[in-house]
Amino acid sequence: MSRSAIALALSLPAAVAFYLPGVAPREYAKGERVELKVNKLTSTKTQLPYEYYALPFCQPDEIINVAENLGEVLRGDRIMNSHYELTMGVEETCKILCRKELVSAEVAEFSTRIDEDYRVHWVMDNLPSATKYVDETNPAKPVTIYDLGFPLGFRGSADIPGTKAGVNYLNNHLLLTVKFHKDESFEGSRIVGFEVEPSSIRHAYSGTWKDKATQLSTCGGSASAPLAMSAPGEVVFTYDVKWEYSDVKWASRWDTYLLMGDEQIHWFSIINSLMIVLFLSGMVAMIMMRTLHRDFNRYNAIEAQDEVEEETGWKLVHGDVFRPPKAPMMLSVLIGTGVQTYAMSVITMVFAVLGFLSPANRGGLMTAMLLLFVFMGVPAGYASSFLHKSLKGVEWKKNIVLTSCLFPGIVFIIFFVLNFFVWGEKSSGAVPFGTMFAILVLWFGISVPLVFLGAYFGYRRKGLDLPVRINQIPRQVPEQVWYMQPAFSVTVGGVLPFGAVFIELFFILSSIWLHQFYYVFGFLLLVFIILIITCAEITMVMCYFQLCAEDYHWWWRSFLTSGSSAGYMFAYSIFYFFTKLEITKFVSALLYFGYMFIAALAFFLLTGTIGFYACYWFVWKIFSAIKVD
C-alpha cells in the first residue's frame, strides 16, 4: 500500500474504524534501496518539537514532505526524506554523509538543543528509530528495552574520557542496525527492527576534501576525540550500516517498543486499585440496598395504616424533588457535552482494544478522537435538548448553540492562544493555518449541524411523566449540618472516582509528557468501567444522604459530586509537573498546564454526566416505588 493511499484512507472519516495500519508487510530484495525518513526533534524538558532540518543537518537536493494525517500534524510530526543511502543487505563502514562548515550561530543552536536534551526521531519501513539498552534489574532474566529516538548529543563530564565538563558534544557518527526476518512463506526480507547507536567523533583526514571519496583517518575503531560544540568549524557527518538477522516475525516487531520496564509495578497497581474499588463498590451497594429496602417497607406500611403519622426522611421532599434547578440551561448544555465526551471515549477505547489504533499508525489515536467527538454531536444535541425540555426550558435555539459551541469554543480558544506561543518558538508543534481551518470546518461544517439534528429529535420526543407531582410552593430546606453542606459533600464525592484512575493516570501522563508508548488499552477499558461504576455509586449515596436531610436540590449536586474528581486530577497534574518533569521554560509550562486544563475540563464533563444520570435514575426509581397521595 503506497503512502499516498494510506494518507487518503486516513483522511476519510469512515476509515478511522477500518484502517489497520501496516497489515501489508513489505519485502525487500537483496540490493534494493531502503528509504530512511527523518521526523522531528523532541525534548521532555521543553515539550516543543522541531523539524529535523530546523538544525543544520545534511539535506538532500530536494526535501519532500510525506503526507500526514490530522493527528500527526497536531503532534508536531514532520516526516521528510533524507540524504542517507541504505541498501538491503549491504553493510557500510564510516560512510560519509556530508561535510558542513558551521558558523557561530549554528554551533550555538546545536549546543542549545543538546543542553535541552533533544532526541532525534527517524522512521524506516514505518518503524521508529530507537536506542537499545538492557534492563538488568533481574540478572537471571535481562530485558532489552527500546528508548524512542536517539540523543542529539551529550554534555561533557569528568566521567567521560576526552570531554570537558560543561561543554556540549554533537553525535555526528551513527551506527544504524537494521534487523530483518526471512521465511520460506515469502520472498525477500522484512524489516523488524531499527536501532541507532550515536557517537561523537572529531573526524580527521589528510590532504584536501574529496567529498565521499575522502579517506577519514578517524574510522575503523581508532581512538578519536569527540566533537565539541564550542567554536565554529568543520563537521563531518558519517554513519555505519549493519544488517542483522532476527527471529522476530513481522507481526511481533512492535513488541520491543511496547515493552514496559516497570511492568510488574503496573500490574500490581492496577490489580490493587481494582480490588479496593470493587470492595468499596460492594460495600456501597449492600448498604444502599438494605437501607432503601427498610425505607420502602416503612413508608408503604405507614400508608397502609389508618392513623396518620408524620412523614420523615427522603419521602418528605416528594413534592419538590423534581422541581427544575437554577440555571437549567447551563446544566443541560454541560450534560449534552458530557454525553458527547462519553460516547467519544467509549468508541475510541473499543477501537483501541480491538487493535485499530496501533502505535504503528502515527497520529491515529488523536485523529480518531477528534473525528469521533465531531460525529457524536447527534447524541449531544439529543441529550441536551431533551433535558432542557424536561426542565421546562424555552430558549431552544440558545440551548443548541451553547451545546455545539461552549466546550469546543473554550478548547479552541485555549488551543489557539497556546499555538501562538508555540509558533513564536518556531516549533513544528505549531499547527499550520490550513490545519486550523480544517478543524473549524469539522466544527462548524459537521459537528454543529449534527448537534442541531440531535436536538430536533430530542425536542420532538414526548416528555416523561413524573412519578410524583411537583408542589406549587417550594418547600423550605432546613439548615444542614456541616458535613452535608454542598462544598464539603461535593469535595468528598470526587475522592473515590479519582482513586479509581490515578494510577493509570500516571502512566498516561508519562506517555504524553515523557514521550513513551501507551498501549495497555485493555487495562484502560477496565479502569474506565470501574470509573463509571464508582461515579454512579458515590453520587447515588451522596444523593440519598442529601434527600434524607430534606434537601431536594440534587440536580447540580449530582453533577458536581462525581465531576469534582477533575479537580483532583488537575491537582495531581500539578504534583506530577513538579516531581516528574524538568520543564523550565515558560512556554513549555504554559503548554503543559493549558493542555492539562483541557483534559481536566473534559474529565469533569465526563464524570459529572455519569454521576448525573445515575442520580436521575436513582431518584426516579425510589420515588416511583412509594405511594404518594
C-alpha positions as CSV (number, residue, x, y, z in Angstrom):
1,M,0.0,0.0,0.0
2,S,1.5,3.3,-1.0
3,R,1.9,6.3,1.4
4,S,-0.5,8.4,-0.6
5,A,-3.1,5.7,-0.4
6,I,-2.6,5.5,3.4
7,A,-3.0,9.3,3.7
8,L,-6.1,9.2,1.6
9,A,-7.6,6.4,3.7
10,L,-6.8,8.2,6.9
11,S,-8.4,11.4,5.6
12,L,-11.8,9.6,5.2
13,P,-13.9,9.5,8.4
14,A,-15.1,6.0,7.7
15,A,-11.6,4.8,7.5
16,V,-10.9,5.6,11.2
17,A,-12.6,2.4,12.2
18,F,-11.5,0.0,9.5
19,Y,-7.9,1.0,8.6
20,L,-5.5,-1.5,10.2
21,P,-2.0,0.1,9.9
22,G,0.7,-2.0,8.4
23,V,-1.4,-5.0,7.6
24,A,0.6,-5.5,4.3
25,P,4.3,-6.1,5.2
26,R,6.8,-5.1,2.6
27,E,9.5,-7.4,1.4
28,Y,12.9,-6.0,0.3
29,A,15.0,-7.9,-2.3
30,K,18.8,-8.1,-1.9
31,G,20.3,-4.9,-3.1
32,E,17.0,-2.9,-3.0
33,R,17.1,0.6,-1.7
34,V,15.6,1.0,1.8
35,E,14.3,4.6,2.5
36,L,15.2,6.3,5.7
37,K,13.0,9.2,6.6
38,V,13.6,11.9,9.2
39,N,10.8,13.1,11.5
40,K,11.4,15.6,14.3
41,L,13.4,16.6,17.3
42,T,11.7,16.3,20.8
43,S,12.7,17.1,24.3
44,T,11.0,16.3,27.6
45,K,12.5,19.5,29.0
46,T,10.8,21.9,26.6
47,Q,7.9,19.8,25.1
48,L,8.5,21.8,21.9
49,P,9.1,19.6,18.8
50,Y,11.2,20.9,15.9
51,E,11.6,19.8,12.3
52,Y,14.7,17.8,11.7
53,Y,16.0,20.3,9.2
54,A,15.5,23.2,11.6
55,L,19.1,22.4,12.6
56,P,21.9,22.5,10.0
57,F,22.0,18.8,9.2
58,C,22.9,17.3,5.8
59,Q,20.0,17.8,3.4
60,P,19.0,16.0,0.2
61,D,18.9,18.1,-3.0
62,E,15.1,18.2,-2.8
63,I,13.2,17.9,0.5
64,I,9.9,16.0,0.1
65,N,7.3,16.2,2.8
66,V,5.4,12.9,3.5
67,A,1.6,13.3,3.5
68,E,0.4,13.3,7.2
69,N,-2.9,12.8,8.9
70,L,-4.6,15.3,11.2
71,G,-3.2,13.6,14.3
72,E,0.4,13.7,13.1
73,V,0.2,17.4,12.4
74,L,-1.3,18.1,15.8
75,R,1.5,16.0,17.4
76,G,4.2,18.1,15.6
77,D,5.3,15.3,13.3
78,R,7.0,16.5,10.1
79,I,8.2,13.5,8.1
80,M,10.6,14.1,5.2
81,N,13.1,12.3,3.0
82,S,16.8,12.1,4.0
83,H,20.3,12.1,2.5
84,Y,21.1,8.6,3.9
85,E,21.6,5.8,1.4
86,L,20.8,2.2,2.7
87,T,20.7,-0.9,0.5
88,M,19.2,-4.2,1.8
89,G,22.0,-6.5,2.9
90,V,24.8,-4.1,2.1
91,E,26.8,-3.1,5.1
92,E,28.7,0.3,5.3
93,T,31.5,1.5,7.5
94,C,32.2,5.1,8.2
95,K,30.3,6.2,5.1
96,I,30.4,10.0,4.6
97,L,27.1,11.7,4.5
98,C,28.3,15.3,4.1
99,R,30.7,17.9,5.4
100,K,29.4,21.2,6.9
101,E,31.2,24.4,7.9
102,L,29.3,25.6,11.0
103,V,29.2,29.3,11.8
104,S,28.9,30.5,15.4
105,A,25.1,30.8,15.3
106,E,24.8,27.2,14.1
107,V,27.2,25.9,16.7
108,A,25.2,27.8,19.4
109,E,21.9,26.3,18.1
110,F,23.3,22.8,18.3
111,S,24.7,23.4,21.7
112,T,21.4,24.8,23.0
113,R,19.4,21.8,21.7
114,I,21.9,19.4,23.3
115,D,21.6,21.3,26.5
116,E,17.8,20.9,26.3
117,D,18.2,17.1,25.9
118,Y,16.7,16.9,22.4
119,R,16.3,13.5,20.8
120,V,16.2,12.8,17.1
121,H,13.4,10.7,15.6
122,W,13.7,8.8,12.3
123,V,11.4,6.3,10.5
124,M,12.2,3.3,8.4
125,D,9.6,1.0,7.0
126,N,7.1,2.6,9.4
127,L,9.3,1.7,12.4
128,P,10.6,4.5,14.6
129,S,14.3,4.7,15.4
130,A,15.3,3.6,18.9
131,T,18.3,3.3,21.1
132,K,18.7,-0.1,22.8
133,Y,19.5,-0.6,26.5
134,V,19.4,-3.7,28.6
135,D,17.5,-3.7,31.9
136,E,19.5,-6.0,34.3
137,T,17.2,-5.5,37.4
138,N,16.8,-9.2,37.3
139,P,20.3,-10.6,36.4
140,A,18.8,-14.0,35.6
141,K,16.5,-12.6,33.0
142,P,17.8,-9.3,31.4
143,V,15.3,-7.5,29.3
144,T,16.1,-5.5,26.2
145,I,14.2,-2.2,26.1
146,Y,13.9,0.4,23.3
147,D,14.1,4.1,24.0
148,L,12.4,6.1,21.2
149,G,14.8,8.2,19.1
150,F,18.5,8.8,19.9
151,P,20.2,11.7,21.7
152,L,21.3,14.7,19.6
153,G,24.5,14.9,21.7
154,F,25.7,14.9,25.3
155,R,27.2,17.1,27.9
156,G,30.8,16.5,28.8
157,S,31.9,15.5,32.3
158,A,34.8,14.1,34.2
159,D,33.4,10.6,33.9
160,I,33.5,10.6,30.1
161,P,37.1,10.3,28.7
162,G,38.2,13.1,26.4
163,T,35.5,15.5,27.4
164,K,35.4,18.8,29.4
165,A,32.8,19.4,32.0
166,G,30.1,21.8,30.8
167,V,30.9,21.5,27.1
168,N,28.3,20.0,24.7
169,Y,29.3,17.4,22.2
170,L,27.4,16.6,19.0
171,N,26.7,13.0,17.9
172,N,27.8,13.2,14.3
173,H,28.5,9.4,13.7
174,L,25.7,6.9,13.8
175,L,25.7,3.1,13.8
176,L,22.4,2.0,12.1
177,T,21.5,-1.6,13.0
178,V,18.6,-2.8,10.8
179,K,17.1,-6.1,11.8
180,F,15.4,-8.3,9.2
181,H,13.5,-11.5,9.1
182,K,13.3,-14.2,6.4
183,D,10.9,-17.0,5.9
184,E,10.0,-19.6,3.3
185,S,6.5,-18.2,3.1
186,F,7.7,-15.1,1.3
187,E,10.5,-13.9,-0.9
188,G,13.0,-11.2,0.2
189,S,13.4,-9.8,3.7
190,R,11.1,-7.9,6.1
191,I,12.4,-5.2,8.4
192,V,11.6,-6.0,12.1
193,G,13.9,-3.6,14.0
194,F,15.7,-0.3,13.6
195,E,18.3,0.6,16.2
196,V,20.6,3.7,16.2
197,E,23.8,3.9,18.3
198,P,25.1,7.5,18.3
199,S,28.7,8.6,19.0
200,S,30.7,11.8,18.7
201,I,33.9,11.9,16.6
202,R,36.1,14.8,15.5
203,H,36.9,13.4,12.1
204,A,40.3,14.0,10.5
205,Y,41.6,13.4,7.0
206,S,44.8,14.0,5.1
207,G,45.0,16.3,2.1
208,T,42.1,18.1,0.5
209,W,38.4,17.3,0.9
210,K,37.2,15.0,-1.9
211,D,33.6,14.6,-1.0
212,K,32.6,11.0,-0.4
213,A,35.9,9.8,-1.8
214,T,37.8,11.3,1.2
215,Q,39.7,8.8,3.4
216,L,39.0,9.5,7.0
217,S,41.7,8.6,9.5
218,T,39.3,8.5,12.4
219,C,37.4,5.5,11.3
220,G,37.8,1.8,11.9
221,G,37.8,1.8,15.7
222,S,40.7,4.2,16.1
223,A,40.6,6.4,19.2
224,S,39.5,9.9,18.4
225,A,38.4,13.0,20.3
226,P,34.6,13.8,20.5
227,L,33.3,16.7,18.5
228,A,32.7,19.7,20.8
229,M,30.1,22.4,20.0
230,S,32.2,25.2,21.5
231,A,33.6,27.0,18.4
232,P,32.7,27.4,14.7
233,G,34.4,24.9,12.4
234,E,34.1,21.8,10.3
235,V,31.7,18.9,11.0
236,V,31.8,15.7,9.1
237,F,28.6,13.5,9.4
238,T,29.2,9.8,8.9
239,Y,27.3,6.6,9.5
240,D,27.7,2.8,9.7
241,V,25.1,0.3,8.5
242,K,24.8,-3.1,9.9
243,W,22.2,-5.8,8.9
244,E,21.2,-8.4,11.5
245,Y,19.0,-11.4,11.0
246,S,16.3,-11.7,13.6
247,D,13.9,-14.5,14.6
248,V,11.3,-11.9,15.4
249,K,8.4,-12.1,13.0
250,W,7.0,-9.1,11.2
251,A,3.7,-9.3,13.2
252,S,5.7,-9.0,16.5
253,R,8.1,-6.3,15.6
254,W,6.4,-3.7,17.8
255,D,6.6,-5.8,20.9
256,T,10.0,-4.5,22.0
257,Y,8.8,-0.9,21.6
258,L,5.7,-1.5,23.7
259,L,7.6,-3.4,26.4
260,M,7.3,-1.6,29.8
261,G,10.3,-1.7,32.1
262,D,8.0,-1.4,35.2
263,E,5.5,-4.0,34.0
264,Q,5.2,-5.7,37.4
265,I,4.5,-2.4,39.2
266,H,1.9,-1.6,36.6
267,W,0.1,-4.9,37.0
268,F,0.3,-4.8,40.8
269,S,-1.0,-1.2,40.9
270,I,-3.9,-1.9,38.6
271,I,-5.0,-5.1,40.4
272,N,-4.6,-3.3,43.8
273,S,-6.8,-0.4,42.6
274,L,-9.3,-2.8,41.1
275,M,-9.6,-4.8,44.4
276,I,-10.1,-1.7,46.5
277,V,-12.7,-0.1,44.2
278,L,-14.6,-3.4,43.8
279,F,-14.6,-3.9,47.6
280,L,-15.9,-0.3,48.2
281,S,-18.5,-0.7,45.4
282,G,-19.7,-3.9,47.0
283,M,-20.0,-2.3,50.4
284,V,-21.8,0.8,49.0
285,A,-24.3,-1.4,47.1
286,M,-25.0,-3.6,50.2
287,I,-25.6,-0.5,52.4
288,M,-27.8,1.1,49.8
289,M,-30.0,-2.0,49.2
290,R,-30.5,-2.7,52.9
291,T,-31.2,0.9,53.8
292,L,-33.6,1.5,50.9
293,H,-35.4,-1.8,51.4
294,R,-36.1,-0.8,55.0
295,D,-37.3,2.7,53.9
296,F,-39.7,1.3,51.3
297,N,-41.2,-1.1,53.9
298,R,-41.6,1.6,56.5
299,Y,-43.1,4.2,54.1
300,N,-45.6,1.8,52.5
301,A,-46.5,0.4,55.9
302,I,-47.4,3.9,57.1
303,E,-49.6,4.4,54.0
304,A,-51.4,1.2,54.8
305,Q,-52.3,2.2,58.4
306,D,-55.4,4.2,59.2
307,E,-53.8,6.6,61.6
308,V,-51.8,9.5,60.2
309,E,-48.1,9.5,61.0
310,E,-45.7,12.3,60.2
311,E,-43.6,11.7,57.2
312,T,-39.8,11.7,57.7
313,G,-36.7,11.3,55.6
314,W,-36.5,11.5,51.9
315,K,-40.2,10.9,51.2
316,L,-40.9,14.3,52.8
317,V,-39.5,16.1,49.7
318,H,-41.5,14.2,47.1
319,G,-43.3,17.4,46.1
320,D,-40.1,19.2,45.3
321,V,-37.6,16.5,44.2
322,F,-38.3,17.1,40.5
323,R,-38.6,20.8,40.7
324,P,-36.3,22.3,38.0
325,P,-33.0,23.6,39.3
326,K,-31.4,27.0,39.0
327,A,-29.6,27.6,35.6
328,P,-31.3,24.7,33.8
329,M,-29.9,25.9,30.5
330,M,-26.3,25.5,31.6
331,L,-26.9,22.2,33.3
332,S,-28.5,20.7,30.1
333,V,-25.6,22.1,28.0
334,L,-23.0,20.5,30.2
335,I,-24.9,17.2,30.3
336,G,-25.1,17.3,26.5
337,T,-21.4,17.9,26.1
338,G,-20.7,15.2,28.7
339,V,-22.7,12.7,26.7
340,Q,-20.6,13.7,23.6
341,T,-17.4,13.2,25.5
342,Y,-18.6,9.9,27.0
343,A,-19.6,8.5,23.6
344,M,-16.3,9.5,22.0
345,S,-14.4,7.9,24.9
346,V,-16.2,4.6,24.7
347,I,-16.0,4.2,21.0
348,T,-12.3,5.2,20.9
349,M,-11.5,2.8,23.6
350,V,-13.3,-0.1,21.9
351,F,-11.4,0.6,18.7
352,A,-8.1,0.8,20.6
353,V,-8.8,-2.5,22.4
354,L,-9.5,-4.2,19.1
355,G,-6.2,-3.0,17.8
356,F,-7.4,-0.4,15.2
357,L,-5.3,2.4,16.9
358,S,-1.9,0.7,16.9
359,P,1.2,2.9,17.6
360,A,2.2,1.9,14.1
361,N,-0.5,4.3,12.9
362,R,1.2,7.6,14.0
363,G,-1.5,10.2,15.0
364,G,-4.3,7.6,14.5
365,L,-5.5,7.9,18.1
366,M,-5.7,11.7,18.1
367,T,-7.4,11.7,14.6
368,A,-9.9,9.1,15.8
369,M,-10.7,11.0,19.0
370,L,-11.2,14.3,17.1
371,L,-13.4,12.8,14.4
372,L,-15.5,10.8,16.8
373,F,-16.1,13.8,19.0
374,V,-17.3,15.7,15.9
375,F,-19.7,12.9,14.9
376,M,-21.0,12.4,18.4
377,G,-22.8,15.8,18.0
378,V,-26.1,13.9,17.5
379,P,-26.3,12.3,21.0
380,A,-25.0,15.6,22.5
381,G,-27.8,17.6,20.9
382,Y,-30.4,14.9,21.8
383,A,-29.4,14.7,25.4
384,S,-29.1,18.4,25.9
385,S,-32.4,19.3,24.2
386,F,-34.4,16.6,25.9
387,L,-33.1,17.5,29.4
388,H,-33.7,21.2,28.6
389,K,-37.3,20.4,27.6
390,S,-37.8,18.2,30.7
391,L,-36.7,21.1,32.9
392,K,-39.3,23.4,31.3
393,G,-36.7,25.3,29.3
394,V,-38.0,27.6,26.5
395,E,-34.9,29.1,24.7
396,W,-34.3,26.0,22.5
397,K,-32.1,27.9,20.0
398,K,-29.8,29.2,22.7
399,N,-29.5,25.6,24.1
400,I,-28.5,24.2,20.7
401,V,-25.9,26.9,20.1
402,L,-24.4,26.6,23.5
403,T,-24.2,22.8,23.3
404,S,-22.4,22.9,20.0
405,C,-20.1,25.8,20.8
406,L,-19.4,26.2,24.5
407,F,-17.0,23.4,25.2
408,P,-15.4,23.3,21.7
409,G,-15.1,27.1,21.8
410,I,-13.3,27.1,25.1
411,V,-10.9,24.4,23.9
412,F,-10.3,26.1,20.6
413,I,-9.6,29.5,22.2
414,I,-7.0,27.9,24.6
415,F,-5.5,25.9,21.8
416,F,-5.4,29.0,19.5
417,V,-3.6,31.1,22.2
418,L,-1.1,28.3,23.0
419,N,-0.5,27.9,19.3
420,F,0.7,31.5,19.1
421,F,3.3,30.8,21.8
422,V,4.4,27.7,20.1
423,W,4.6,29.5,16.8
424,G,6.7,32.2,18.4
425,E,9.2,29.5,19.4
426,K,9.3,28.4,15.7
427,S,8.4,24.8,16.8
428,S,6.9,22.2,14.4
429,G,4.3,21.8,17.1
430,A,2.6,25.0,15.9
431,V,-0.4,24.0,13.9
432,P,-0.5,25.5,10.4
433,F,-3.3,27.8,9.3
434,G,-4.6,25.2,6.9
435,T,-5.0,22.6,9.6
436,M,-6.6,25.2,11.9
437,F,-9.1,26.0,9.1
438,A,-9.8,22.2,8.6
439,I,-10.6,22.0,12.4
440,L,-13.0,24.9,12.0
441,V,-14.7,23.2,9.1
442,L,-15.1,20.0,11.1
443,W,-16.6,22.0,13.9
444,F,-19.0,24.3,12.1
445,G,-19.5,22.2,9.0
446,I,-20.1,18.8,10.6
447,S,-20.4,19.0,14.4
448,V,-22.8,22.0,14.7
449,P,-25.3,20.6,12.1
450,L,-25.2,17.2,13.9
451,V,-26.0,18.8,17.2
452,F,-29.0,20.5,15.5
453,L,-30.1,17.2,14.1
454,G,-29.9,15.5,17.6
455,A,-31.7,18.4,19.2
456,Y,-34.5,18.1,16.6
457,F,-35.2,14.5,17.8
458,G,-34.7,15.5,21.4
459,Y,-37.3,18.2,21.3
460,R,-39.8,16.1,19.3
461,R,-39.6,13.3,21.9
462,K,-42.6,13.1,24.3
463,G,-41.8,14.3,27.8
464,L,-41.6,11.9,30.7
465,D,-44.5,11.5,33.1
466,L,-43.0,12.3,36.6
467,P,-43.7,9.6,39.3
468,V,-44.7,12.4,41.8
469,R,-46.4,15.8,41.4
470,I,-44.5,19.0,42.0
471,N,-45.9,21.3,44.6
472,Q,-46.7,24.9,43.6
473,I,-44.9,26.4,46.6
474,P,-41.3,25.3,47.1
475,R,-40.6,23.7,50.4
476,Q,-38.0,25.4,52.7
477,V,-34.8,23.4,53.1
478,P,-33.9,23.0,56.8
479,E,-30.4,24.1,57.9
480,Q,-27.9,21.4,57.0
481,V,-25.2,20.0,59.3
482,W,-21.6,20.9,58.3
483,Y,-20.8,17.6,56.6
484,M,-23.9,17.9,54.4
485,Q,-23.0,21.4,53.1
486,P,-22.7,21.4,49.3
487,A,-19.0,22.4,49.3
488,F,-17.9,19.6,51.6
489,S,-20.1,16.8,50.1
490,V,-19.0,17.7,46.6
491,T,-15.3,17.8,47.6
492,V,-15.5,14.4,49.3
493,G,-17.5,12.9,46.5
494,G,-14.7,13.3,44.0
495,V,-12.1,11.3,46.0
496,L,-13.3,7.8,45.2
497,P,-13.6,8.3,41.3
498,F,-10.2,9.8,41.3
499,G,-8.8,7.0,43.4
500,A,-10.0,4.6,40.7
501,V,-8.0,6.2,38.0
502,F,-5.0,8.0,39.5
503,I,-2.5,5.0,39.0
504,E,-3.5,4.7,35.3
505,L,-3.3,8.5,35.1
506,F,0.4,8.3,36.0
507,F,1.1,6.0,33.0
508,I,-1.0,8.2,30.7
509,L,0.9,11.4,31.7
510,S,4.2,9.6,31.3
511,S,3.2,8.5,27.8
512,I,2.2,12.1,26.8
513,W,4.9,14.2,28.5
514,L,7.8,11.7,28.7
515,H,7.2,10.5,25.1
516,Q,6.6,6.9,25.9
517,F,4.3,4.5,24.2
518,Y,1.0,3.7,25.9
519,Y,-0.7,0.6,24.7
520,V,-2.4,-1.1,27.6
521,F,-5.9,-0.2,26.4
522,G,-7.3,-3.4,27.9
523,F,-6.4,-2.1,31.4
524,L,-7.6,1.4,30.5
525,L,-11.0,0.0,29.5
526,L,-11.2,-1.9,32.8
527,V,-10.3,1.2,34.7
528,F,-12.9,3.2,32.7
529,I,-15.6,0.7,33.6
530,I,-14.5,0.9,37.3
531,L,-14.7,4.7,37.0
532,I,-18.3,4.6,35.7
533,I,-19.4,2.3,38.5
534,T,-17.6,4.4,41.1
535,C,-19.0,7.7,39.8
536,A,-22.6,6.2,39.7
537,E,-22.5,4.7,43.2
538,I,-20.8,7.6,45.1
539,T,-23.3,10.0,43.5
540,M,-26.3,7.9,44.5
541,V,-25.0,7.5,48.1
542,M,-24.4,11.2,48.5
543,C,-27.8,12.0,46.9
544,Y,-29.5,9.6,49.3
545,F,-28.0,11.3,52.3
546,Q,-28.9,14.7,50.9
547,L,-32.6,13.7,50.4
548,C,-32.7,12.2,53.9
549,A,-31.6,15.6,55.2
550,E,-34.7,17.0,53.3
551,D,-32.5,18.9,50.8
552,Y,-34.1,18.4,47.3
553,H,-31.5,20.5,45.3
554,W,-29.9,17.4,43.9
555,W,-29.7,18.3,40.2
556,W,-26.5,20.3,40.2
557,R,-25.1,18.5,43.3
558,S,-25.2,15.1,41.5
559,F,-23.2,16.6,38.5
560,L,-20.6,18.2,40.7
561,T,-20.2,15.3,43.2
562,S,-18.6,13.0,40.7
563,G,-17.3,15.8,38.5
564,S,-15.2,17.2,41.3
565,S,-12.8,14.3,40.6
566,A,-11.5,16.5,37.8
567,G,-10.2,18.9,40.4
568,Y,-8.2,16.2,42.0
569,M,-6.9,15.2,38.5
570,F,-5.7,18.7,37.8
571,A,-4.1,18.9,41.3
572,Y,-2.3,15.6,40.6
573,S,-1.1,17.0,37.3
574,I,0.5,19.9,39.2
575,F,2.2,17.4,41.5
576,Y,3.4,15.4,38.5
577,F,4.8,18.6,36.9
578,F,7.0,19.4,39.9
579,T,8.1,15.8,40.8
580,K,8.5,14.1,37.4
581,L,9.2,16.7,34.8
582,E,12.2,19.0,34.3
583,I,10.4,21.8,32.4
584,T,11.9,25.2,33.0
585,K,10.8,27.3,30.0
586,F,7.7,29.5,30.5
587,V,6.1,28.5,27.1
588,S,6.6,24.8,27.9
589,A,5.0,25.2,31.4
590,L,2.1,27.1,29.7
591,L,1.6,24.3,27.2
592,Y,1.6,21.7,30.0
593,F,-1.0,23.5,32.2
594,G,-3.1,24.6,29.2
595,Y,-3.5,21.1,27.8
596,M,-4.0,19.6,31.3
597,F,-6.7,22.1,32.0
598,I,-8.5,21.0,28.8
599,A,-8.1,17.3,29.9
600,A,-9.4,18.1,33.3
601,L,-12.4,20.0,31.8
602,A,-13.2,17.0,29.6
603,F,-12.9,14.7,32.6
604,F,-15.2,17.0,34.6
605,L,-17.9,16.8,31.9
606,L,-17.5,13.0,31.5
607,T,-17.6,12.1,35.2
608,G,-20.3,14.7,36.0
609,T,-22.6,13.4,33.3
610,I,-22.2,9.8,34.6
611,G,-23.0,10.9,38.1
612,F,-26.0,13.0,37.0
613,Y,-27.7,10.2,35.0
614,A,-27.0,7.6,37.8
615,C,-28.6,10.0,40.3
616,Y,-31.5,10.8,38.0
617,W,-32.2,7.1,37.6
618,F,-31.9,6.5,41.3
619,V,-34.3,9.4,42.3
620,W,-36.8,8.3,39.7
621,K,-36.7,4.7,40.9
622,I,-37.1,5.4,44.6
623,F,-40.0,7.9,44.2
624,S,-41.7,5.5,41.8
625,A,-41.6,2.8,44.4
626,I,-43.5,4.6,47.2
627,K,-47.2,5.5,47.4
628,V,-47.9,9.3,47.5
629,D,-51.4,10.8,47.7
